[in-house]
């Protein structure tokens, strides 16, 4: 018995479907491989920037050509492989080049995990004889399970193909062409967006490499020459040196001023008359206002504390291998103070991350950070051994930054909380009962902190705020007198209104152009008549976009002007200052969203829709109601993703021109006036189709001849007040 023809045809259709599915996976895999390889463009940018900087202190050093070679190799191989995989997907869809597809599948296996799974599956699939036969003139092989040697039964007589559902399209050919071209437009938009992201990463990386952008480390700050000096760490590989000096004026909000390059291990500054000393593990240098002079490493401390004043001169303690010793300036360098050595317990937990030593009436007070745990102890001059750190007093909480200072009444520690929502500064005071939390300062801290007293008894807290330096001046009683915020010039340049406006424009331009092109295709291939009635038409994409722009214009203009004014005040700008506009924008979006949803539910229009000439109605062409209007407005969060690309795609392929919010709420957006619907036209949807029978607009709504009638909005036909209003 010959195998039935329809069974073979079903098997062949299943094989073709499998090949098409695998071809789609090849397109996806090719795009991901190309995207992964694009990240190695950063290596090329770093290498080129390092070569152009001609900096001997660059961390890349002689490895810059190696970086360029590695990046170029990965980019070349990755992009080539992405092109081969994508072309193999095209061949699979067309059932061409069987051997080439097998080779590409084998080459895809090393690209773990997606390439490995796809390559193995493709090899298994293409190795089947009935699949391979599809590549040879589209033959109809006998599928597995049928005895060999049997020919299929003659095909049944041709049956007329079922009509293609062309609802919403002018024809089946127009539907196919529309789907194909919209897919190409979307691919182009997303491709441009990906290229913009890659370009942005490259520009930011190049800026970080070539621009002296730095992260402030104010923990070892010092007063010198009427300014507050601190250390900045430059994250860019090609920047001149990994660390440098910077200074601010505590009495003004002027931007920080960059200073000279210093050794990479510098952590502490100490002011001694006309000289600013720079210290760190194995680092000792001096700065007199000109060039930085680096002294021999043998004369440098091993692990210095933050500087303090002892007998009118700056001093530090050095945490050595077996002792801690006090150092002070002497001549052209620093040396140990005789008789200051204290032995360290053998059970000490290791070097502290940062530590401060302050003189007191009966010796010295030490506050140290041991990997996030703050501990303190009192060092008695008569005792020659440092107590075990495990026996030191523990300060509450966990902190990686702190500042200690001697104030009236004893030792005071300022400790940022560093919580997710709570970033105040705790003021801890040492009393006879131990450490007590005296109060919290309502200042925002997100990094290192320093406490610098002056001659008047006031205290300046210096705080790093991720791109900005803030100083908080405290009176002798601890009250906040003044706060000043300074943004670094690089951050101010990056957050300038011009660059932000340019970035917003570049990121939105592809979506706007894609939406305009999709609207053109919809006008060409889509049928905008509602249920085939030419007197009532769906609102176009451009009309809906214009209406939405008008609806959000009032609060958007306020928020944009507010942000523009904030960004223009660069010296006082911090990311926190954008909190007000962000809250105002969110509140404006919620209020106007609910308000316009109510007007759409009651009257079918918002201000923007009324000006443009479109309305929101239910799928029965009656008023949609407040509940459904609120639902479609809430789902605008999803439709608005990726600059409304989600909503544009939904409207483009929906038979009734509905975005996701319209589909969920069962609403339509139609034009308030139909083209060519003159007064008294017989095509008006509200006109009765027969004498005594209600028209389509009335639907199931109540009509009564006893009620007074009024004129329809688009024709002179009479209708009852209960009729639907479009």
N, C-alpha and C positions, 0 to 999 in steps of 0.2 A: 504494500500500500504506500503510495507516494505521500510524503509529508504535505500537509495543507499549506497552501500559499500564504494565507494570512498569518500562520505561525511564524514562517520565515520572515515575513515582512515586519511583524512585531519585534522579532529578535534583531533584525537589522536596524529598526528605529531605535531600539534600546542601545545598540552599539554606537550609533551616531550621536545619541544624546550623551553617552558617556564621554565620547571624544570632545564634544562641545564643552562639557563641564570641565574636563581636564584642561582644555584650551583656556577657559576663564581663569582657572587656577594658575596657569602659566603667566597670564597677563599680570595677575596679582603678585606672583612671586618675582617676576621681572621688575615690577615697580618697587617692591620692598628691597630687593638686592641693590637696585640703583640708588635708593634713598640711603641705605646703609653705607654704600661706598662713597656717597657724597659727603659724609661726615669727615672723611679723611682730607677734604679740602682744607680743613683747619690746620692740618700738619703742614700743608704747602704754604699757607699764609704765615704760619709761625716761622717756618724756615726762611722764607723770603724776607720777612721783616727783620729777623735776626741778622741776615747777611747785609741788609741795607743799613742797619744801625751801626755796624762796625764797632761794637762795644766789646771790649775784652772781658768785662765782668758779666756778660750775658750767661745765664745758666746753660744755654744751649751750646755755647762755645763752638768748637769745631764740629759738633754734631748737626749743625744746621743743614748741610748738604744731605746728610743721612735722613733727616726729617723730611726734606723735600722729596728725596727718592722714595722713601716709604709711602708718603702720601700720594705721590704720582703713580706709584705701582698699584696701590690698592684702588685708586680712582679708575685707572685704566682697566684693570682686570674686572673690577666690579661693574663698571658701565658696559664693558664688552659682554660680560656674562648676562647682564640685564637685557641687552639687545638680543642676544642669542635666545634667551628663554622666551622673550616676548615674540620673536619671529617664529620660534617653535610652536607657540600657542596659535599663531595664525595658520601655520601649516597643518596643525591638528584639526582646526576648525574646517579647513578646506580639504582635508584628507590627502595631503601632498607630502612628498619627501619623507617617506617612512624611515629611511636609514638616518637622515639628518636628525629627526626627532629622537631616535634611539641614542645617538651620540650626545645630544644636548641633555637628555635625561641622565645619562651616565655622568656628564660633567656637573650636573646639579646636585649630585649626592653629597659632595663635600660641604655644601652650603647648609649646614645644620642650623635649625631643625626642619624648616619649611622645605628647603631644597632637597634634603635627604628623603623626606616622606614623599614629596611629589616625584622625585626622580625614580624611586623604587616602584611606586605605583604605576608610573608611566611605562617603565620597562616591562612590568608584568602585563599591563594592558596591551601594549603594542606587540608583545610576544605571542599573543593568541592568533591562530591561523585565520579565524573568521574576521578578526579585526584587521589583520594585515591585508586580507582580500579587499577590504573597503578602499585601500589605497591604490588598488590595481583596477582601474576603470569602473569603480563602484559596482563590482560584481555582487551577485546574490548567492553567497555560499550557503551550504547546508549547515545550520548551526549545530553546536554540540548536542548530543542526545539523539540525533537522527542517524539511522544506519547509513554508512557510506555507499555511494553508487546509486542512490535514489535521486531522481530529478523531482523538483517541485511540481505540484499540480498546476495546470494552466491557470493563469490569473482569472479572477471573476470579471465579468463585464464591468466596464468603468461606471462608476457611480458619481453623480454630480457632487462636487465638494460642497460642504455646508457653507452658507454665506458667512463671511468674516464680519465680526462685530465691529462696526465702524461708528458706533455712537460717540459723538463728540468730534469726529474727524470727517473731512469731506469725502474721503475714499480710502480704500485699503492701501493703495499705493502711497497716498498722502500720510497715512498713519505710519507706515514702515519708514518712509523718508524722514518724517518728523522724529521718530524714535532714534533713528541713526544719527541725525544731525544734532539733536539735543544731547545725546551721549557724547559726541565729539566736543560740543561746547563745554559740557561739564568736565570732561577730561582736561580740556585746555585751561579752564578756570582753576581746577585743583592743581594742575601742573604749575601754573604761574604762582599760586599760593605757596607751593612747596619751594619753588625757586626763590621766592621772596624771603621765606624763612631761612633758607640756606645762605642767601646773600646777607641777611641781617646778622646771622651768626658770624659770617666772615667779616663783616664790617665791624661788629662789636669786638671780635677777636683782634682784628688789626688795630682797632682803637686802643684796646687794652695793652697791645704789644708796643705800639709806637707812641702812645700818649702817656705821660707820667701820671696815670691814674693810680691811686694808692688807697690802702685801708689803714685807718688811723689806729695807733696803739698808744693811748694816752696814759697807760698805767705808770710809766716812768717819767712823766712830764716834770718840768722844772721852770721856775721863773728866772728869766735872764734878759737884761736890757729892756725892762718894761713890758715884755711880751711873755706869753706862755709858749714854751717850746715842747714839742713832742716828736715821736718817731712815726713815720709812715712806712708801711710795707707795700711794695709795688708787686702786684700779682703777675704783671706782664713779663713773659720770658725775655723779650727784646728790649725792655726798658733799661735805662742806664743805671745799673745797680739794683739790688733787691730791696734796699732800704734807704731812706733819706730823712733829713730833718724838715720840720714844718713848724710854723708859728702862727699865733693868732693874737690879736689885741683884745685883752679882756674887757676893755671899756667901749668897744664898738662891735658892730655886726658885720664888719668887713670880712671878705672871704679869706681863708687861710692862705698863707704865703709859703711856697715851697722853698726849701733850703738845699744845701749841698748833699751829695751822696755820702753815705756812711757805710761802715762794714755791715755785712749781712746779719751778724749775730748780735748787733747792738740792741740793748733792752732798757738801759737806765741812763738818764741825764742828770748831771750835777753842775750847778752854777757856782763858780768861784771867781768873783770879781769880774775881770775882763775876759775870762775863759769859760767856755762851756765844755765840760768833760762828757765824753761818751763812753759808756762802759757796757760790758756784756760778758758772757762766757768766753774767755780768751780774747777779749777786745778791750783796748784802751786807746782812746783817740781824743784829740783836743781841737776845738773850733774857736777861733778868735775873730770871726767875721769874714775871713777870707777863705783860704783852703783848709780842708780837714787834714790834720796831721795824725797819722796812725803810728802808734808806738809799738815796739816789739811785743810779740805775743807772750814772751816769758815774763814781762812786767805786768801782765793783765791778771785780774782776779779770775777765779774758777766759776763761781756762781754768785754774783753780787746781789745784795738786797737793794731795795729802793733807797735813794739818798736821803739823808737827814742832816740837820745842823748840829754840830757838837763843838762847843767852845768857840763859836763864831766861824767855824770852817765846815765845809761839806764833808760828809763821811759816809761810808757804807760798811756793812759787814759782809764778809766773804765766807760762803759755806764750802769749806775745803773737804779733803778726804777724811781727816780725823779731827779737825778742829774748825771752829769759826773764829775769824780774826777781823778786827776793825781796821779799815784802811782810811787814809786821808791824803790829800794832795801834799806833795813835798817836792819842791823844785820844779822840774819839768815833767814829773810823773806822779804816781801814787805809790805809797809804801805802807807796810803794816805798822800799826801803833803798838809800841812795846807794852807788854803786860796785858793785852786785851784778848789773848787766846783763851778759848774754852773748848774742852774736849767734847766730842759728840759721842753719844751712846752707840754701842755697836748694833743695837736693835732699832736704829732709826729706819723709817720706812722708805728712805730714798730722798732725793733732792726735791724740795718744794717747787711747785710751778712758779710761784711768785711769793716774795716775802718782804716784810717791812719791819724795820727796827727803829724804835723811837726812844729817845732818852727820857727818863723819869727821875723823880727825886731820889729813888733808892736803887737806881740801876738802869736797866733797859727793858722795854716791853717788845715782845716779838709776836707778830701776827703772820701766819704762813698759810698758804693754800696747798694742801696735799691732795691733789687730784679731785678737786671739787669740794673738799672738806676743809673748812677754816678752823684753825686751832691757834691758840695764843698761850704764851707763857711769860713769866717774869724772870729776867736774867739778873741774878744777884752778883755784884762785883766780887764779893768775898767767896763765891762758889766757883770752883774751877771746872765744873762739868755742866754741860747742857742737859737738862732733864730729857727723858725719853719723850719723843713726840706723842706717843700713845697716852701719856699722862698729862698732856697739855689740856687746857680748857677748850672745849669744843663750842664753837659758835653755832647758833641754830641755822637750819636749812642747808641747802647745797648751792654753792656759787663758785663760778670760775673767775669772777672779777670782784675786786674789793679795793677800798682805799682807807687807810688808817691815819689818824692825826691825833695829836695831843691837844685837847681843848680844856676849858675851865671845868674842873670836876673830874678829870681823868681821861682815859683812852676812849676814843670814839672811832667806830668802824662804819663806813658807808658801804652797804652791800646791795647791789641790784638784785631784784627778785628773779628776773629772767623767766617769768611764767608766760603762758600762752596769751592770757588776757590781762594779767597783772604784771606790769613792768615798772613798778615804783621802786624807790630806793629806801631800804630800811636803815634806820639810824640805830646802831647798837652801841650801848654804853656799858663799860665795865664798872661794876659796883662790888661791894663786899659780898653780895649774894651771887656774884657771877655776872654773866652777860645778860643784859635786859634790853628788850626792844623798846626803845624810847618812843619812837613814832615813825611814820612813813612820810617821805617827801613825795608829793605828787608831781614828780618829774619822770619822764619816760627814759629808760635806760635800755640799750640793746647791745652794749659792748663794754669795752674797758672804761675804767673810771679812775680819776685822780683827785686828790684833795690838797689844795695849795693855799696855806694861810699867807696873809700879807702883814705889813707892819702895823696896820690899823686894827688888827684883831679880827677882821672879816675873813671869810673863807670862800674860795672859788672852787666849786666842783666842776671838773671838766669831764664830759661824757661823750663817748663815741656813739653816734646814732646812724650807723650804716650809710655813710656818704655825707654826713653832716657832723659838725662839732658844736655841742651846746655847752655853754657855761652857765652855772647857777650860782649866784652870789648869795651867801648866807651871812647874816649878822652874827654878833657875838652870842646872841641868845638862840641862834639856830633858825631864825625865820628867813624865808626867801625874800630877798630884796629885789633882785632883777634876774631875768633870764634872757639869754641871747643865743640865737642859732645861726650857724654859718655853714653854708653849703660849699663843698669843694668846687673849684672851677670846672673840673672835668664832669662832675655830676650835673652841675648847672648847665653845661653845654649839652650834655646828653638829654636833659629834661627841658631844653629850650622849646618855646612854643613852635618855632619853625620846624624843628626836627620831628616833634610829635605830630604836627599837622601833616607833614610830608609822609610820615609812616602811616597815619590813618588813611590818607588819600591813596597811597600806593596799595594798601591792603584791601581797601574797598573798591578800587577801580576795576579789578578783574571781575568782581561779582556784579557790579553795575553794568559793565559791558556785556557780561554773559546774560544778565536779566534782560537787557535791551534786545539782544539777539534772539533769546528764547521768545520774547514777546513778538518779535517780527515773524518767527517761525509759526507761532500760534495763530497770528493773523492770517498767515498764508495757508496753513494746513488744517486748522481747527474750525469747527462749526460752532459759532458763538450763540446760535439761536437756542433759547431755553425750550427744551422739549420740541424742537422743530418749529417753533412759532417765531417768525421773523420780526414780530412786533415787540418782543421782549428778548434782550440779549444779555449775556454775561458781561461783567465788568472785566476789562483787560488788566494785564499785569501793571502797565504804566499808570492806569487810573487808580488802582489799589495802592500802588507805591506813593503816588502823589497825595492821596487822601491820608495815608499813614504819616507822611512827612508833615502835613499840615496839623495833624492831631498832636504830634509830639513836639512841634516847633516851640510852643511857649516855654515849657520847662527846659527843653534842650538848649535853647538860646541862653537862658539864665545860667544853667550849669556850665556851658562852654565859656561864657564870658567870665564867670567866677574862676574857672580853671585857668583861663588865659591870664587873668590878673595875678593869680597865685604863682604861675610859672614865670611870669615876668619879674617877680620879686625874688630873683635868684639867691641873694645873700640870705634870705630868711626862709628859703624853701626847704622842706623835708617831706618825705612821703606821707608823714602824718598829717600835713596840712591839706592833703587831698581828701581827708576823711569827711570834711564838711560837704564839699561838692558831691562826693559819692553818696552820702546819706540823703542829700537834697535830691539828687537824680533818682534814687530808688523811691523816695517818697513821692516825687512828681510822677514817676511811672505808675505807681500803685494808685494814686488818687485819680489821675486822668484816665487810667485804664478802667477803673470801676465806674467813673462818671460817664465816659463815652460808651461803655457797655450798657449802662442804664438807658442812655438816650437811644442807642441802637435797638434795645429791646422794646422800648415804648414807641418810638417813632421811626425806627429803621435807619436812622442816620446819625452820624457824629458831625462835628463842624467840618472836618476834612471831606467826608463823604458827601455832605450837603453841597459844599463848594464845587466838588468835582462832578457831582451828578450821579452818584451810585447809591445803592441801598442794600441793607442786609435784610433778608427775608428767610422764612423757613422753607423747607423743601416742598411744602404744600403751597408756597407763594403767599402765605399769610405772615402776619407779624411773628417774629421769632420768640419774643418774650425775654424778660430780663434774665431768667435763669440760663437759657441757652446762650444769650449774648455774653454773660459772665464766663461761661464755660469756654467759648471760642476765644475770648480775650485772655483767659488764663493759659490756654495752650499756645499762645503766641510766644511763650518762652521756648517751646520746642521748635516752632516754625521759624523763630528768629535766630536759630543757631547758625553759625558760620555766615554771618551777615545775610540772614534770611535765605540762604541757599536751600535749606530744607523746605521752606514754604514754597519757594519758586519751583522746585522739582515736583512737589505735590500738586500744585496748581497746573503745571504743564502736562502731567499725565492723568489727571483726574477727569473722568468723562463729563463731570458737571462743574469743572473749574473750581474745585474746592481745595483749600489747604487742609492740613491735619485738624486744625481747630474747627473748620467748617464741617468736615466729615464727622467728627465726634459729636458736635452740637447739632448736626443735621440742618445746616443753614446754607444759604446761597448768597452771593454778592452779585447783584444785577444792576443794570443801568436804569436810572429813574425815567429816562425818556427813550423810547425806541426809535430807531431811524425809520423815517418814512411813515410813522404812525400819525397821520393827519387827523384833525378833528372829524369825528363821525366815520372814521375808517372802519370797514367791515372786518378788519383783521384784529381789532382790539380784543384782548383776552377777556375783558370784563363785559363785553356785549353778550347778551343772551344768544345762544345758538338757535333757539326756536322760541316762538311766542309762548310766554308763560313759563319758560324753563330757565333756571339760573345759568349764567355763564361759567366757564372753568374757574374764574377767580373766586366765585362764591364757595365752591367746594362743598363742604359739609356745614358751612356757617348758616346761621338762621337768616332767612329773608322773610319779609312780611310786606304785603301790599298796603297794609294800613299805615306802615311807617312812612314818614316823609322821605323822599328821595333827593339825591344830590348828584351833581355832575361828576363824572369820572375825571381823574387827574390828566388823562391823555386823550380823551375824546368827549363827545357831547352825549354819550349814552347815559341813561339814568340808572343809578344803582341804589340799593338800600344802605343805610349807615352800617349795617353789619357785614358788608362785603369786605373782602380782603383789600388791604392797601399795600401796594408794592412800592 
